[in-house]
Amino acid sequence: MKLAQVLRGLSRAPKWVPSEDQVLRLTEVVPRRFRAAIWLGAGEGLRLGEVLGMEAGPRCADYDRGELHVVQQLRHSPEHFGGFYLATPKSGSAGTVDLDAVVAEELAAHVTEVGPVEFELPDITTGERLTRPVALLFTSSRGKLLTDTYWSELWADWREAAGWPKEGTFHSLRHFFATTLMSNGVEPQEVQNALRHANLRITLETYVHWLPKKDRPRGLVGGLLRRAEGTRREAAADQDWT
């Protein structure tokens, strides 16, 4: 029985995953100030809150080392800390991942052409509350923080302009990232690390259908044993000769 069949009953497989052309189409229709956000989703697999929580400086992106530090997400809740605050990523999935060279270019261009906006925000990523200045990369055209409702309105327009179906959400970019890795032969453990999943099972339950199909060569084990047997006989013959 194939692994996909074993996990079928537990499948978390996405309902829709954009193609390369559909991702590029999206980057063409979003305003310049949000283009790098799309690249972070498609090229790094970041969740929306993690993208909106990206701040300028090496805390989040270390260009020299080629590292992306996913250490926080922007949250909004009127009942908590007066509205906006920084928290750890979902399910404790903070971590350091490779910073793709193309994504790095987009981020650098964003900082130069759009620039971050600084806010005083509560930060509970250490387990304790502190308030600190945070230079966030992505804000509204008026330099305001983005609520979920406002983002949804923006996204609906972009999705329609890009020709995406209603199932297409920002999280679909994360699915694109993961399935592209998986279908191009990247080991599932590496995909897990890139997505910062808590365990490999989550990765497989979601993306096992994109594992490349590999047929087992006929006579693989027997052939290996025959070759090993020949090697042993040659070694024994050499020992007898000496």
GIMO-V816187 format. One record per helix or strand of 3 or more residues. SS is the DSSP state (@ for helix, = for strand). FROM is the first residue (numbers start at 1). LEN is the number of residues. If there is no record, write none. Layout:
BEGIN
ss=<SS & SS>
from=<FROM & FROM>
len=<LEN & LEN>
END
This chain:
BEGIN
ss=<@ & @ & @ & @ & @ & = & = & = & @ & = & @ & = & = & @ & @ & @ & @ & @>
from=<3 & 8 & 20 & 32 & 48 & 67 & 73 & 83 & 90 & 95 & 101 & 117 & 130 & 148 & 171 & 188 & 200 & 220>
len=<4 & 3 & 10 & 13 & 5 & 4 & 5 & 5 & 3 & 4 & 13 & 7 & 7 & 15 & 13 & 8 & 11 & 22>
END
